[in-house]
Amino acid sequence: MIKLVRVDHRLIHGQVAFTWTKFLSTDCILIASDELLKDDLRMAGLRMAKPSNVKLVMKSIDDSAKALNSGVTDKYNLLILCESVEDVYRLAKQVPTITSINLGGTKSGDDRKNISKAVNVSQEDMKMIKELSEEGRSVFVQLVPDDDSTDVMKLI
């Protein structure tokens, strides 16, 4: 069962590894990223950063979608992590059961607008978010479970 789909460019860090996994009773983290699979050192670091009682799976976006749609992940309390709005957009377009997306942290840059403490979006990100929202998917900003969630459409 998908407990949360989160965009966080840092992937596994304190907020994710401890706060979100505990709050959601997560027993498996799926990282959906094409770029990550090209970086063995980074993958090794993420394996060390995960909580000891949580399974970690790292797959490409397409392979993640196949696994999610096949039902093989249904037995887990699953936290799905993507590095970018583009990655979560690609995943959500292939997986109709993704109905809610948490924006937790995205990189800043000259071409990006800061819409909350840790979320920065480009014009292209805004188009993808708007499209997902128009499809009826909830896209919201929430750094940690104790924070109030805010509909991203109110921020952009």
N, C-alpha and C positions, 0 to 999 in steps of 0.2 A: 504494500500500500504506500503510495506517495504521501509523505507527511508534509514535505515542503520542497519547493523548487526555488533555489536562491542564486542570484547573480552576485558573485563576490570575486573580484580580480585576485584576491589573496588566497582564494580557495580555502584551505584548512588553516585556521589560526585560532586564537583563544576563544573568540565569540562563537565560532562554528564548532570547534572541537569539544568545548565544554558546555557553553550556555545553550546553544540550539540543540545539540544532540541529547542533552539531559532533559530539556524542556519537552522535546518531541518523542522521547523514549526511542531514539534512533538506534537500530542495530546494524545498519548498512549505509554507507555514503557512496553514492555513484557520482563520479566526476565525469562530465560529458565535455570533452575538449579534444579537438584535432591537434592543436598546438602542443599541448602538454605531452602527448604521446611521442613527440620528437625530442624530448628532453629527459633523458634517463636520470640525470642528477636531481632535477626538480621532482621527478616522480619518487625517487628514493627519499627525499626530504619530506614529502607528503606522507609517505608510509610511516615515517618516524613521528610525524605530528598528529596522526590520528589517535583517538582514544583506544586503549588496549582492548576494550570490550566491543568495538565496532569494526565490522568488516569494511574494507575499502576496495572499490572497484573503479578502475580508470579505463574508459572506452572512448572511441571516437563518437562524434555526434550521431552518425548513422547507425553505428553498432549499439549505442545507447538506446536509440529509438526502437531498433529491432527487439532488444531485450525487454524494454518496457511494454511494447505492444504484444509480445509473445506471452506475457503472463509469468515469465520465469522470476520476475522480481516481486511478484505479489505477496510472497511469504515474508518479506522484510518490511520493517518500518523504515522507509527509505527517505533519506535526505539527498536531493540531487543538487549538485553544484555546477555552475557554468561560470566561465571567466568574464563573459561579456554579454551585452544585450543581444548582439548578433548571434552568439552561440545559443542562447536560450530561445531566441526567435526561431532559429533553424530546428531546434529540438521540439519546441511546442508545435510547430507546423506539421511535424510528423507524428506527434503523440496527442491525440484528441483528449486523452484523460488529464492532460495538464491544463487545469482550469484556473490556477492561481500561481503568480510569480512574485517572489520577494526580491526587491532590489536592495542589496545590503552594502555594496561597495563597488564603485567603478572608478577607473583611473581619471585623473584630471588631465587637462591639456588645453592648448590655445583654442582648439576647435570645439571645446566642450563647455556646456553651461552647467554650473553648479546648481542643483535643485534641492539638495539637502546636505546635511553634514558630510556624508561620505559618498554621495551619488552625483556623478557628473555625466551628462549625456550630450552626444553630438546630434546634429540635425537628423542624420540617418537613424540614430537610436530612437529619436522621438517619433519618426515615421513608423518604425517597427512596433514601438510601444503602443502607439495610437491604433495600429491595425489589430494588434492582439486584444486591446481593450474593446474595439468595435466588434470583435468576434465573441465578446462576452466573457473574456478571461479577465480575472482580477489581477491588476499589476499594482503593487503597493511598495512603499518604502517603510522598512522597519529594521533597525540595526540589531536590536536584541529583543527577546520576548517581552520584557518589561516595558518597552517603548510602545506608544500608540502606533498603530499602522496608519499610513496616509496614502490615499489613492493617488498614484503618480500623476494622473490626469489633472489633478488640482495644482500640481507643482510645475507642470510644463505648460 
